[in-house]
Amino acid sequence: MMMLPRPVWSIHPGGCSAPWLVLLAALASCGDDATVEPDVAGDDVLDVGEDVPEEALEEADDGSRPDQPIGPTDYPPGPYGIAVGDRLENLRFLGIDGATLALSSFYADTSVKLLWVFAASGWCSVCAIEAAALPRIWNEYNPQGLQILGAVFEDVAYNPATVTYAASYARRYRWPFPGAADQPFVLGRYFDKAATPLNMLVDLTDMTIARMETGWDEASMVARVRYHLAAIADRNDP
């Protein structure tokens, strides 16, 4: 009786076996199915197919989701910027009482809707003129929703303003609004101190920078205050 030759088996590099009589197309197809893409994303990427703990998803969120809730005690999320139209980050100062004074405290106060940030120094003569005028302006427009923050960043000798110096500056001009020492000059990101003072208007609805001016032009700033107070809805309305 004639002996038939044994079938010959070949091992495909992809890990599939087939007789030599199987078509090359089938071999190619089997090899494609067995191919595994390399993991080039790294270990930090969350696989949407995995059961990921809720805490991990929260950590992966960068805080810039447009649907993140914004409320009186939740400062609006980023992105933040330094130009008109940008959202102002939650800057922190040292209040004249020595406690931390953050912009979030103004945002949480729904009785006001427009914040005027005044950056001053002890060596600035124009600042002194504005500092003396601001209490009168505050008295007129605070009932309409204006709040002012006076931030002193340097003393007469160009040294960083201490809390004690900022407090004496506020007392000298009889400020009825909050005063602070700007350490370490965080407002320096928004203007050149050679052009001191800085006057920044912030829409407290979403902490957007509405206006920035350097120097002091009372008529111009008061006109801007009136405009924004009229344009921004009262925040304590239902």
N, CA, C and O of each residue as an XYZ file, in Angstrom:
952
protein
N       0.865     -1.195      0.000
C       0.000      0.000      0.000
C       0.892      1.232      0.000
O       1.887      1.295      0.721
N       0.511      2.232     -0.839
C       1.310      3.461     -0.951
C       1.070      4.349      0.259
O      -0.072      4.609      0.639
N       2.157      4.808      0.855
C       2.052      5.693      2.025
C       1.929      7.140      1.568
O       2.765      7.627      0.806
N       0.866      7.844      2.043
C       0.706      9.260      1.723
C       1.649     10.083      2.586
O       1.863      9.763      3.755
N       2.210     11.135      2.021
C       3.135     11.967      2.826
C       2.391     12.677      3.956
O       1.230     13.065      3.817
N       3.093     12.834      5.075
C       2.503     13.570      6.196
C       2.286     15.029      5.830
O       3.096     15.615      5.112
N       1.180     15.632      6.324
C       0.997     17.073      6.036
C       2.067     17.875      6.741
O       2.495     17.557      7.851
N       2.488     18.934      6.053
C       3.500     19.819      6.616
C       2.815     21.036      7.217
O       1.957     21.634      6.567
N       3.172     21.427      8.454
C       2.588     22.586      9.145
C       3.619     23.693      9.196
O       4.807     23.461      9.424
N       3.131     24.903      8.977
C       4.037     26.058      9.081
C       3.486     26.991     10.154
O       2.272     27.155     10.283
N       4.366     27.584     10.902
C       3.967     28.485     11.980
C       4.065     29.924     11.482
O       5.145     30.395     11.125
N       2.916     30.622     11.463
C       2.887     32.022     11.018
C       3.470     32.910     12.121
O       3.232     32.653     13.301
N       4.218     33.932     11.764
C       4.796     34.808     12.792
C       3.759     35.406     13.731
O       4.076     35.745     14.871
N       2.530     35.538     13.265
C       1.503     36.110     14.131
C       0.981     35.129     15.154
O       0.208     35.519     16.030
N       1.375     33.865     15.076
C       0.958     32.918     16.110
C      -0.113     31.957     15.643
O      -0.564     31.147     16.453
N      -0.572     31.989     14.341
C      -1.617     31.099     13.855
C      -0.970     29.956     13.065
O       0.040     30.173     12.394
N      -1.543     28.723     13.133
C      -1.022     27.565     12.414
C      -2.003     27.172     11.328
O      -3.214     27.293     11.512
N      -1.494     26.702     10.195
C      -2.367     26.246      9.114
C      -1.621     25.225      8.282
O      -0.393     25.270      8.204
N      -2.330     24.316      7.667
C      -1.664     23.351      6.768
C      -1.080     24.057      5.573
O      -1.470     25.178      5.248
N      -0.136     23.394      4.913
C       0.487     24.032      3.747
C      -0.476     24.181      2.604
O      -0.248     24.957      1.675
N      -1.600     23.400      2.680
C      -2.566     23.509      1.594
C      -3.504     24.700      1.751
O      -4.230     25.049      0.820
N      -3.488     25.338      2.953
C      -4.381     26.488      3.161
C      -3.880     27.661      2.357
O      -2.672     27.876      2.253
N      -4.760     28.396      1.806
C      -4.406     29.508      0.937
C      -3.589     30.545      1.679
O      -3.785     30.739      2.879
N      -2.672     31.220      0.990
C      -1.862     32.282      1.590
C      -2.731     33.427      2.082
O      -2.369     34.120      3.033
N      -3.859     33.627      1.448
C      -4.749     34.710      1.889
C      -5.272     34.455      3.288
O      -5.411     35.377      4.092
N      -5.559     33.199      3.569
C      -6.045     32.867      4.900
C      -4.966     33.083      5.934
O      -5.235     33.540      7.045
N      -3.703     32.742      5.549
C      -2.590     32.978      6.459
C      -2.431     34.456      6.760
O      -2.239     34.847      7.912
N      -2.512     35.278      5.721
C      -2.364     36.723      5.916
C      -3.458     37.274      6.792
O      -3.229     38.123      7.655
N      -4.683     36.761      6.546
C      -5.804     37.245      7.351
C      -5.638     36.866      8.805
O      -5.900     37.668      9.701
N      -5.193     35.617      9.039
C      -5.001     35.171     10.413
C      -3.938     35.988     11.106
O      -4.071     36.324     12.282
N      -2.884     36.309     10.380
C      -1.810     37.115     10.962
C      -2.271     38.505     11.314
O      -1.845     39.048     12.334
N      -3.137     39.108     10.498
C      -3.643     40.446     10.784
C      -4.467     40.457     12.050
O      -4.381     41.384     12.856
N      -5.297     39.380     12.226
C      -6.158     39.317     13.393
C      -5.359     39.209     14.681
O      -5.803     39.648     15.742
N      -4.173     38.618     14.572
C      -3.396     38.387     15.782
C      -2.480     39.542     16.124
O      -1.836     39.556     17.173
N      -2.432     40.522     15.214
C      -1.530     41.650     15.444
C      -2.043     42.516     16.582
O      -3.232     42.832     16.622
N      -1.183     42.904     17.500
C      -1.555     43.730     18.639
C      -0.848     45.063     18.534
O       0.376     45.117     18.410
N      -1.633     46.161     18.584
C      -1.042     47.491     18.512
C      -0.254     47.768     19.777
O      -0.719     47.447     20.870
N       0.935     48.360     19.657
C       1.699     48.684     20.866
C       1.018     49.771     21.665
O       0.337     50.627     21.100
N       1.191     49.746     22.959
C       0.620     50.759     23.853
C       1.541     51.957     23.868
O       2.520     51.995     24.613
N       1.214     52.953     23.027
C       2.064     54.136     22.921
C       1.552     55.278     23.774
O       2.207     56.315     23.879
N       0.375     55.102     24.392
C      -0.209     56.211     25.143
C       0.354     56.328     26.544
O       0.235     57.380     27.173
N       0.964     55.269     27.043
C       1.493     55.352     28.407
C       0.496     54.839     29.419
O      -0.664     54.580     29.097
N       0.959     54.696     30.640
C       0.132     54.121     31.684
C      -0.879     55.091     32.271
O      -1.791     54.664     32.979
N      -0.740     56.434     31.988
C      -1.597     57.413     32.640
C      -2.928     57.617     31.945
O      -3.815     58.276     32.486
N      -3.083     57.050     30.733
C      -4.319     57.255     29.978
C      -5.392     56.310     30.504
O      -5.138     55.120     30.693
N      -6.585     56.838     30.740
C      -7.695     56.037     31.230
C      -8.370     55.340     30.067
O      -8.777     55.999     29.110
N      -8.502     54.014     30.123
C      -9.178     53.225     29.097
C     -10.677     53.315     29.334
O     -11.169     52.938     30.397
N     -11.407     53.821     28.326
C     -12.853     53.990     28.505
C     -13.566     52.662     28.644
O     -14.716     52.615     29.081
N     -12.878     51.555     28.268
C     -13.491     50.257     28.398
C     -13.353     49.667     29.785
O     -13.963     48.643     30.091
N     -12.551     50.307     30.632
C     -12.347     49.788     31.970
C     -13.359     50.377     32.942
O     -13.950     51.427     32.689
N     -13.539     49.702     34.026
C     -14.402     50.212     35.094
C     -13.549     51.120     35.969
O     -12.939     50.670     36.940
N     -13.511     52.413     35.613
C     -12.630     53.353     36.291
C     -13.337     53.940     37.499
O     -14.484     54.371     37.385
N     -12.679     53.970     38.660
C     -13.303     54.584     39.833
C     -13.637     56.038     39.572
O     -12.925     56.728     38.843
N     -14.732     56.503     40.177
C     -15.173     57.880     39.984
C     -14.118     58.872     40.432
O     -13.990     59.948     39.849
N     -13.343     58.514     41.487
C     -12.307     59.415     41.983
C     -11.233     59.645     40.926
O     -10.702     60.750     40.809
N     -10.910     58.609     40.157
C      -9.885     58.747     39.126
C     -10.352     59.661     38.017
O      -9.562     60.432     37.473
N     -11.638     59.585     37.669
C     -12.174     60.468     36.642
C     -12.132     61.910     37.095
O     -11.851     62.806     36.298
N     -12.408     62.142     38.364
C     -12.373     63.504     38.890
C     -10.965     64.051     38.858
O     -10.767     65.234     38.582
N      -9.965     63.196     39.139
C      -8.585     63.656     39.127
C      -8.123     63.953     37.710
O      -7.284     64.830     37.500
N      -8.674     63.215     36.720
C      -8.265     63.428     35.338
C      -8.860     64.695     34.765
O      -8.327     65.236     33.797
N      -9.961     65.191     35.339
C     -10.610     66.405     34.849
C      -9.740     67.615     35.139
O      -9.263     67.788     36.261
N      -9.529     68.463     34.120
C      -8.658     69.627     34.317
C      -9.406     70.834     34.859
O      -8.817     71.908     34.978
N     -10.666     70.697     35.187
C     -11.400     71.797     35.787
C     -11.920     72.814     34.788
O     -12.450     73.850     35.189
N     -11.780     72.543     33.485
C     -12.201     73.521     32.491
C     -13.484     73.105     31.782
O     -13.814     73.670     30.739
N     -14.210     72.137     32.315
C     -15.457     71.723     31.672
C     -16.464     72.868     31.703
O     -16.675     73.484     32.748
N     -17.084     73.153     30.564
C     -18.052     74.256     30.541
C     -19.275     73.995     31.396
O     -19.979     74.935     31.765
N     -19.549     72.704     31.727
C     -20.736     72.395     32.518
C     -20.431     72.312     34.007
O     -21.290     71.908     34.792
N     -19.216     72.689     34.407
C     -18.904     72.655     35.831
C     -19.761     73.690     36.547
O     -19.830     74.837     36.107
N     -20.415     73.311     37.641
C     -21.335     74.249     38.305
C     -20.627     75.480     38.833
O     -19.514     75.403     39.354
N     -21.285     76.604     38.691
C     -20.778     77.866     39.214
C     -21.806     78.401     40.189
O     -22.948     78.663     39.811
N     -21.415     78.562     41.424
C     -22.324     79.053     42.445
C     -21.628     80.053     43.330
O     -20.446     80.331     43.125
N     -22.319     80.607     44.312
C     -21.739     81.635     45.179
C     -20.457     81.196     45.869
O     -19.585     82.025     46.130
N     -20.327     79.904     46.171
C     -19.126     79.435     46.866
C     -18.184     78.668     45.955
O     -17.147     78.184     46.410
N     -18.525     78.548     44.674
C     -17.660     77.880     43.705
C     -17.087     78.927     42.773
O     -17.814     79.507     41.966
N     -15.788     79.174     42.876
C     -15.175     80.165     41.993
C     -15.222     79.645     40.559
O     -14.978     78.460     40.329
N     -15.531     80.507     39.595
C     -15.644     80.042     38.206
C     -14.369     79.349     37.736
O     -13.267     79.792     38.060
N     -14.512     78.261     36.970
C     -13.346     77.509     36.505
C     -12.600     78.222     35.397
O     -13.122     79.151     34.780
N     -11.373     77.783     35.146
C     -10.558     78.327     34.071
C     -11.065     77.876     32.717
O     -12.081     77.186     32.626
N     -10.359     78.265     31.662
C      -9.036     78.892     31.682
C      -9.073     80.355     32.110
O     -10.075     81.046     31.923
N      -7.956     80.819     32.692
C      -7.832     82.191     33.150
C      -6.851     82.944     32.257
O      -6.018     82.349     31.574
N      -6.975     84.280     32.283
C      -6.080     85.092     31.458
C      -5.795     86.426     32.105
O      -6.222     86.688     33.230
N      -5.068     87.275     31.386
C      -4.645     88.560     31.929
C      -5.092     89.745     31.066
O      -4.643     90.873     31.273
N      -5.972     89.486     30.108
C      -6.431     90.541     29.204
C      -7.925     90.783     29.395
O      -8.636     89.958     29.969
N      -8.386     91.933     28.902
C      -9.811     92.235     28.948
C     -10.580     91.141     28.209
O     -10.209     90.743     27.104
N     -11.641     90.667     28.827
C     -12.418     89.565     28.260
C     -12.045     88.210     28.825
O     -12.798     87.248     28.675
N     -10.877     88.119     29.480
C     -10.449     86.869     30.097
C     -11.055     86.726     31.486
O     -11.454     87.711     32.108
N     -11.118     85.500     31.958
C     -11.562     85.252     33.324
C     -10.377     85.434     34.270
O      -9.284     84.925     34.022
N     -10.611     86.162     35.349
C      -9.560     86.477     36.313
C      -9.420     85.337     37.316
O     -10.410     84.887     37.894
N      -8.200     84.876     37.520
C      -7.995     83.800     38.483
C      -8.234     84.296     39.907
O      -8.317     85.499     40.156
N      -8.340     83.367     40.813
C      -8.660     83.693     42.199
C      -7.410     84.217     42.920
O      -6.761     83.491     43.673
N      -7.092     85.481     42.676
C      -5.904     86.090     43.274
C      -6.088     86.231     44.782
O      -7.202     86.398     45.279
N      -4.968     86.159     45.493
C      -4.997     86.266     46.955
C      -4.062     87.365     47.429
O      -2.966     87.544     46.897
N      -4.513     88.097     48.437
C      -3.775     89.204     49.024
C      -3.753     89.036     50.545
O      -4.384     88.133     51.093
N      -3.022     89.913     51.206
C      -3.068     89.969     52.669
C      -3.926     91.164     53.055
O      -3.547     92.314     52.829
N      -5.073     90.885     53.634
C      -5.948     91.969     54.053
C      -5.288     92.815     55.129
O      -4.353     92.365     55.791
N      -5.772     94.040     55.304
C      -5.157     94.933     56.297
C      -5.379     94.450     57.722
O      -4.817     95.008     58.664
N      -6.198     93.414     57.881
C      -6.352     92.784     59.199
C      -5.393     91.615     59.367
O      -5.394     90.952     60.404
N      -4.568     91.358     58.341
C      -3.590     90.279     58.406
C      -4.083     88.952     57.882
O      -3.293     88.017     57.753
N      -5.357     88.837     57.577
C      -5.922     87.582     57.061
C      -5.847     87.551     55.536
O      -5.782     88.591     54.881
N      -5.858     86.354     54.994
C      -5.854     86.210     53.543
C      -7.156     86.759     52.963
O      -8.243     86.479     53.468
N      -7.025     87.540     51.902
C      -8.181     88.115     51.223
C      -8.135     87.652     49.775
O      -7.269     88.081     49.012
N      -9.054     86.786     49.397
C      -9.084     86.223     48.052
C     -10.234     86.813     47.248
O     -11.239     87.253     47.807
N     -10.073     86.815     45.935
C     -11.144     87.326     45.081
C     -12.410     86.497     45.209
O     -13.504     86.987     44.931
N     -12.271     85.257     45.624
C     -13.456     84.410     45.790
C     -14.423     84.976     46.823
O     -15.622     84.703     46.765
N     -13.910     85.764     47.770
C     -14.804     86.352     48.778
C     -15.699     87.421     48.157
O     -16.840     87.601     48.581
N     -15.187     88.123     47.163
C     -16.005     89.112     46.450
C     -17.016     88.399     45.551
O     -18.162     88.832     45.430
N     -16.587     87.310     44.927
C     -17.485     86.541     44.078
C     -18.644     85.957     44.882
O     -19.770     85.868     44.392
N     -18.356     85.564     46.112
C     -19.384     84.958     46.955
C     -20.406     85.967     47.464
O     -21.493     85.583     47.895
N     -20.067     87.251     47.418
C     -20.976     88.296     47.898
C     -21.913     88.710     46.769
O     -21.551     89.532     45.928
N     -23.113     88.142     46.749
C     -24.043     88.404     45.651
C     -24.751     89.753     45.765
O     -25.578     90.090     44.917
N     -24.437     90.522     46.799
C     -25.025     91.856     46.909
C     -24.300     92.862     46.013
O     -24.788     93.973     45.803
N     -23.128     92.469     45.483
C     -22.377     93.340     44.572
C     -22.175     92.608     43.247
O     -22.200     91.379     43.199
N     -21.977     93.366     42.182
C     -21.852     92.753     40.862
C     -20.670     93.265     40.049
O     -20.355     92.704     38.999
N     -20.009     94.325     40.519
C     -18.859     94.870     39.810
C     -17.756     95.165     40.823
O     -17.975     95.869     41.809
N     -16.563     94.613     40.565
C     -15.421     94.834     41.450
C     -14.417     95.754     40.768
O     -14.025     95.526     39.624
N     -14.007     96.793     41.482
C     -12.983     97.723     40.999
C     -11.712     97.425     41.789
O     -11.654     97.670     42.994
N     -10.697     96.898     41.110
C      -9.412     96.608     41.744
C      -8.481     97.788     41.480
O      -8.194     98.124     40.331
N      -8.016     98.408     42.558
C      -7.144     99.580     42.494
C      -5.777     99.174     43.035
O      -5.647     98.869     44.220
N      -4.753     99.168     42.172
C      -3.392     98.821     42.585
C      -2.597    100.110     42.765
O      -2.464    100.900     41.830
N      -2.068    100.322     43.977
C      -1.408    101.581     44.318
C      -0.063    101.314     44.975
O       0.225    100.203     45.421
N       0.760    102.373     45.023
C       2.040    102.321     45.729
C       2.223    103.615     46.509
O       1.622    104.640     46.186
N       3.062    103.555     47.538
C       3.294    104.735     48.356
C       4.067    105.826     47.649
O       3.950    106.996     48.014
N       4.863    105.469     46.636
C       5.660    106.467     45.913
C       4.893    107.128     44.762
O       5.416    108.037     44.118
N       3.673    106.686     44.498
C       2.898    107.168     43.348
C       2.001    108.341     43.757
O       1.057    108.172     44.530
N       2.307    109.530     43.230
C       1.515    110.718     43.575
C       0.120    110.663     42.950
O      -0.845    111.148     43.542
N       0.012    110.075     41.762
C      -1.294    109.946     41.104
C      -2.178    108.991     41.916
O      -3.389    109.189     42.024
N      -1.556    107.959     42.479
C      -2.315    107.021     43.326
C      -2.939    107.747     44.508
O      -4.073    107.461     44.893
N      -2.198    108.682     45.078
C      -2.705    109.413     46.245
C      -3.953    110.208     45.883
O      -4.896    110.281     46.670
N      -3.959    110.798     44.700
C      -5.127    111.565     44.249
C      -6.328    110.635     44.095
O      -7.432    110.947     44.540
N      -6.092    109.480     43.454
C      -7.192    108.533     43.262
C      -7.643    107.942     44.595
O      -8.840    107.802     44.845
N      -6.683    107.599     45.445
C      -7.021    106.998     46.745
C      -7.937    107.897     47.557
O      -8.809    107.415     48.280
N      -7.737    109.210     47.439
C      -8.570    110.162     48.172
C      -9.961    110.296     47.551
O     -10.925    110.613     48.248
N     -10.068    110.053     46.229
C     -11.356    110.202     45.538
C     -12.227    108.950     45.644
O     -13.451    109.045     45.556
N     -11.627    107.806     45.827
C     -12.384    106.550     45.789
C     -13.466    106.423     46.860
O     -14.530    105.878     46.563
N     -13.252    106.897     48.093
C     -14.349    106.781     49.072
C     -15.628    107.484     48.620
O     -16.728    106.971     48.826
N     -15.484    108.654     48.007
C     -16.661    109.371     47.514
C     -17.364    108.579     46.420
O     -18.592    108.491     46.403
N     -16.586    108.001     45.506
C     -17.164    107.206     44.419
C     -17.826    105.943     44.968
O     -18.905    105.553     44.522
N     -17.171    105.314     45.934
C     -17.735    104.102     46.535
C     -19.061    104.408     47.215
O     -20.018    103.647     47.074
N     -19.128    105.506     47.945
C     -20.370    105.860     48.637
C     -21.527    106.056     47.668
O     -22.675    105.754     47.995
N     -21.226    106.559     46.483
C     -22.285    106.800     45.497
C     -22.720    105.531     44.789
O     -23.910    105.340     44.539
N     -21.772    104.658     44.462
C     -22.099    103.523     43.595
C     -22.155    102.168     44.301
O     -22.600    101.190     43.699
N     -21.729    102.083     45.523
C     -21.852    100.813     46.232
C     -23.303    100.354     46.359
O     -23.569     99.162     46.204
N     -24.257    101.256     46.636
C     -25.658    100.810     46.692
C     -26.161    100.237     45.366
O     -27.151     99.506     45.341
N     -25.479    100.569     44.260
C     -25.879    100.048     42.958
C     -25.144     98.752     42.589
O     -25.392     98.172     41.532
N     -24.242     98.307     43.466
C     -23.572     97.029     43.218
C     -22.077     97.103     43.005
O     -21.476     96.120     42.571
N     -21.447     98.243     43.298
C     -20.003     98.376     43.127
C     -19.272     98.029     44.426
O     -19.684     98.439     45.512
N     -18.178     97.266     44.296
C     -17.261     97.054     45.396
C     -15.848     97.424     44.918
O     -15.526     97.268     43.740
N     -15.020     97.909     45.833
C     -13.654     98.309     45.502
C     -12.679     97.534     46.379
O     -12.930     97.320     47.565
N     -11.574     97.120     45.788
C     -10.464     96.530     46.530
C      -9.236     97.400     46.289
O      -8.771     97.527     45.156
N      -8.715     97.995     47.354
C      -7.492     98.785     47.257
C      -6.296     97.931     47.641
O      -6.166     97.535     48.799
N      -5.415     97.640     46.679
C      -4.264     96.769     46.917
C      -2.980     97.590     46.797
O      -2.654     98.081     45.717
N      -2.258     97.736     47.901
C      -1.008     98.499     47.934
C       0.142     97.516     47.775
O       0.262     96.567     48.551
N       1.003     97.741     46.754
C       2.051     96.756     46.489
C       3.455     97.212     46.897
O       4.337     96.374     47.088
N       3.681     98.532     47.035
C       4.992     99.024     47.480
C       4.830    100.258     48.355
O       3.841    100.984     48.253
N       5.816    100.482     49.216
C       5.780    101.673     50.069
C       6.539    102.820     49.395
O       6.894    102.719     48.220
N       6.785    103.890     50.116
C       7.438    105.073     49.525
C       8.873    104.792     49.096
O       9.408    105.490     48.236
N       9.499    103.780     49.684
C      10.888    103.443     49.365
C      10.985    102.299     48.354
O      12.054    101.712     48.187
N       9.883    101.979     47.681
C       9.828    100.925     46.660
C      10.010     99.526     47.247
O      10.306     98.582     46.515
N       9.839     99.389     48.535
C       9.875     98.077     49.174
C       8.488     97.449     49.116
O       7.487     98.165     49.098
N       8.414     96.111     49.086
C       7.089     95.469     49.103
C       6.262     95.952     50.295
O       6.756     96.012     51.421
N       5.026     96.288     50.038
C       4.156     96.820     51.089
C       3.852     95.746     52.123
O       3.473     94.626     51.778
N       4.019     96.091     53.377
C       3.630     95.199     54.471
C       2.160     95.431     54.793
O       1.548     96.390     54.324
N       1.614     94.540     55.595
C       0.236     94.716     56.047
C       0.107     96.006     56.851
O      -0.883     96.727     56.725
N       1.100     96.290     57.668
C       1.070     97.509     58.480
C       1.054     98.750     57.598
O       0.317     99.700     57.863
N       1.876     98.737     56.540
C       1.903     99.898     55.642
C       0.581    100.034     54.885
O       0.040    101.133     54.769
N       0.061     98.912     54.368
C      -1.212     98.957     53.637
C      -2.338     99.456     54.531
O      -3.207    100.204     54.082
N      -2.324     99.044     55.797
C      -3.358     99.491     56.731
C      -3.252    100.989     56.992
O      -4.271    101.673     57.079
N      -2.029    101.506     57.118
C      -1.855    102.943     57.342
C      -2.273    103.734     56.106
O      -2.821    104.830     56.223
N      -2.015    103.182     54.923
C      -2.421    103.830     53.662
C      -3.950    103.913     53.596
O      -4.506    104.955     53.247
N      -4.618    102.820     53.930
C      -6.084    102.797     53.911
C      -6.667    103.768     54.927
O      -7.668    104.425     54.642
N      -6.064    103.871     56.102
C      -6.555    104.801     57.128
C      -6.335    106.251     56.701
O      -7.174    107.119     56.947
N      -5.189    106.497     56.056
C      -4.875    107.863     55.631
C      -5.953    108.413     54.708
O      -6.316    109.586     54.799
N      -6.465    107.563     53.817
C      -7.463    108.020     52.842
C      -8.883    107.598     53.231
O      -9.822    107.773     52.455
N      -9.031    107.047     54.426
C     -10.345    106.721     54.994
C     -11.165    105.834     54.061
O     -12.300    106.149     53.703
N     -10.563    104.736     53.690
C     -11.258    103.812     52.805
C     -12.390    103.086     53.537
O     -12.161    102.484     54.586
N     -13.590    103.139     52.997
C     -14.700    102.368     53.579
C     -14.796    100.964     52.965
O     -15.651    100.171     53.359
N     -13.945    100.670     52.029
C     -13.939     99.396     51.307
C     -12.695     98.586     51.698
O     -11.804     99.125     52.355
N     -12.612     97.312     51.313
C     -11.474     96.472     51.705
C     -10.135     96.963     51.150
O     -10.041     97.396     50.002
N      -9.113     96.884     51.986
C      -7.753     97.202     51.586
C      -6.855     96.006     51.835
O      -7.171     95.143     52.655
N      -5.723     95.954     51.122
C      -4.841     94.795     51.253
C      -3.422     95.167     50.858
O      -3.184     96.166     50.179
N      -2.494     94.343     51.297
C      -1.109     94.406     50.824
C      -0.965     93.365     49.727
O      -1.302     92.196     49.915
N      -0.459     93.803     48.580
C      -0.278     92.880     47.459
C       1.117     92.270     47.545
O       2.078     92.798     46.983
N       1.208     91.170     48.245
C       2.460     90.422     48.350
C       2.238     89.026     47.768
O       1.312     88.332     48.189
N       3.068     88.598     46.807
C       4.232     89.296     46.253
C       3.933     89.942     44.899
O       4.431     89.481     43.872
N       3.143     90.980     44.891
C       2.787     91.763     43.708
C       2.172     90.900     42.599
O       2.684     90.860     41.480
N       1.090     90.223     42.913
C       0.418     89.383     41.916
C      -0.220     90.219     40.807
O      -0.380     89.744     39.683
N      -0.584     91.470     41.124
C      -1.178     92.320     40.093
C      -0.144     92.790     39.074
O      -0.502     93.373     38.051
N       1.122     92.542     39.345
C       2.161     92.896     38.383
C       2.059     92.136     37.079
O       2.681     92.525     36.090
N       1.287     91.058     37.054
C       1.077     90.326     35.797
C       0.174     91.090     34.838
O       0.140     90.796     33.643
N      -0.555     92.070     35.360
C      -1.595     92.726     34.571
C      -1.217     94.128     34.091
O      -1.933     94.712     33.278
N      -0.120     94.667     34.574
C       0.285     95.997     34.120
C       1.748     96.243     34.472
O       2.347     95.521     35.268
N       2.306     97.286     33.852
C       3.667     97.728     34.139
C       3.597     98.731     35.287
O       2.893     99.736     35.187
N       4.317     98.468     36.371
C       4.179     99.334     37.539
C       4.680    100.755     37.292
O       4.400    101.658     38.080
N       5.417    100.954     36.204
C       5.818    102.311     35.850
C       4.615    103.165     35.471
O       4.692    104.393     35.463
N       3.494    102.499     35.153
C       2.262    103.204     34.768
C       1.237    103.195     35.891
O       0.052    103.420     35.647
N       1.678    102.939     37.119
C       0.778    102.913     38.283
C      -0.013    104.217     38.395
O       0.534    105.288     38.131
N      -1.277    104.149     38.778
C      -2.023    103.007     39.292
C      -2.688    102.172     38.215
O      -2.861    102.612     37.078
N      -3.058    100.954     38.600
C      -3.898    100.097     37.761
C      -5.330    100.191     38.254
O      -5.585    100.150     39.458
N      -6.263    100.317     37.320
C      -7.694    100.273     37.627
C      -8.315     99.172     36.771
O      -8.362     99.268     35.544
N      -8.780     98.144     37.430
C      -9.364     96.985     36.752
C     -10.804     96.800     37.213
O     -11.079     96.758     38.412
N     -11.712     96.692     36.261
C     -13.115     96.399     36.564
C     -13.398     94.935     36.243
O     -13.062     94.449     35.163
N     -14.017     94.241     37.191
C     -14.277     92.809     37.048
C     -15.764     92.541     37.204
O     -16.380     92.945     38.191
N     -16.334     91.856     36.223
C     -17.739     91.435     36.284
C     -17.831     90.260     37.256
O     -17.341     89.169     36.963
N     -18.455     90.483     38.406
C     -18.517     89.451     39.434
C     -19.454     88.297     39.084
O     -19.483     87.285     39.783
N     -20.211     88.448     38.015
C     -21.079     87.356     37.594
C     -20.261     86.120     37.243
O     -20.620     85.004     37.617
N     -19.153     86.325     36.519
C     -18.302     85.204     36.108
C     -16.814     85.515     36.225
O     -15.984     84.772     35.701
N     -16.467     86.616     36.914
C     -15.083     87.031     37.149
C     -14.327     87.334     35.854
O     -13.140     87.035     35.727
N     -15.033     87.926     34.906
C     -14.416     88.346     33.654
C     -13.863     89.765     33.794
O     -14.513     90.643     34.362
N     -12.660     89.974     33.269
C     -12.075     91.313     33.277
C     -12.817     92.171     32.255
O     -12.761     91.909     31.053
N     -13.505     93.187     32.739
C     -14.322     94.028     31.864
C     -13.558     95.248     31.349
O     -13.833     95.747     30.258
N     -12.599     95.721     32.143
C     -11.880     96.944     31.762
C     -10.574     97.034     32.535
O     -10.522     96.667     33.709
N      -9.512     97.522     31.884
C      -8.259     97.816     32.561
C      -7.706     99.133     32.037
O      -7.580     99.339     30.830
N      -7.377    100.026     32.980
C      -6.761    101.299     32.636
C      -5.628    101.572     33.619
O      -5.713    101.216     34.794
N      -4.560    102.211     33.123
C      -3.511    102.678     34.020
C      -3.570    104.197     34.070
O      -4.088    104.845     33.161
N      -3.025    104.754     35.154
C      -3.185    106.186     35.355
C      -4.544    106.464     35.982
O      -5.268    105.545     36.365
N      -4.875    107.744     36.080
C      -6.131    108.097     36.739
C      -6.858    109.177     35.972
O      -6.399    110.316     35.876
N      -8.003    108.798     35.426
C      -8.921    109.716     34.770
C     -10.292    109.442     35.384
O     -10.992    108.515     34.975
N     -10.665    110.252     36.362
C     -11.886    109.983     37.115
C     -13.114    109.930     36.231
O     -13.944    109.033     36.377
N     -13.243    110.871     35.323
C     -14.432    110.907     34.468
C     -14.548    109.634     33.634
O     -15.635    109.077     33.485
N     -13.425    109.183     33.096
C     -13.434    107.976     32.273
C     -13.815    106.751     33.090
O     -14.644    105.950     32.657
N     -13.214    106.598     34.274
C     -13.491    105.417     35.086
C     -14.919    105.417     35.622
O     -15.567    104.370     35.649
N     -15.408    106.558     36.042
C     -16.779    106.618     36.551
C     -17.770    106.294     35.433
O     -18.783    105.634     35.667
N     -17.475    106.759     34.216
C     -18.352    106.438     33.085
C     -18.360    104.933     32.829
O     -19.403    104.357     32.519
N     -17.203    104.303     32.957
C     -17.128    102.852     32.773
C     -17.890    102.121     33.873
O     -18.579    101.136     33.609
N     -17.767    102.599     35.084
C     -18.486    101.986     36.203
C     -19.987    102.066     35.969
O     -20.695    101.077     36.156
N     -20.478    103.224     35.566
C     -21.913    103.387     35.301
C     -22.376    102.440     34.203
O     -23.433    101.817     34.310
N     -21.581    102.338     33.155
C     -21.941    101.475     32.029
C     -22.084    100.019     32.472
O     -23.085     99.368     32.171
N     -21.089     99.519     33.180
C     -21.112     98.110     33.578
C     -22.157     97.824     34.652
O     -22.755     96.748     34.660
N     -22.381     98.765     35.547
C     -23.427     98.566     36.546
C     -24.805     98.464     35.885
O     -25.667     97.710     36.336
N     -24.992     99.218     34.832
C     -26.271     99.158     34.116
C     -26.399     97.877     33.290
O     -27.500     97.358     33.107
N     -25.258     97.366     32.788
C     -25.289     96.205     31.898
C     -25.374     94.880     32.650
O     -25.901     93.903     32.118
N     -24.868     94.834     33.869
C     -24.810     93.572     34.622
C     -26.076     93.446     35.481
O     -26.435     94.362     36.220
N     -26.726     92.321     35.369
C     -27.941     92.081     36.153
C     -27.584     91.894     37.638
O     -26.502     91.414     37.977
N     -28.511     92.283     38.498
C     -28.297     92.072     39.928
C     -28.174     90.581     40.210
O     -28.975     89.783     39.723
N     -27.183     90.213     40.987
C     -26.880     88.805     41.222
C     -27.781     88.176     42.284
O     -27.861     86.952     42.383
N     -28.454     89.001     43.070
C     -29.339     88.441     44.094
C     -30.780     88.327     43.610
O     -31.677     88.004     44.388
N     -31.004     88.595     42.310
C     -32.343     88.403     41.764
C     -32.589     86.905     41.582
O     -31.656     86.174     41.248
N     -33.826     86.427     41.792
C     -34.127     84.998     41.610
C     -34.022     84.607     40.144
O     -34.240     83.446     39.797
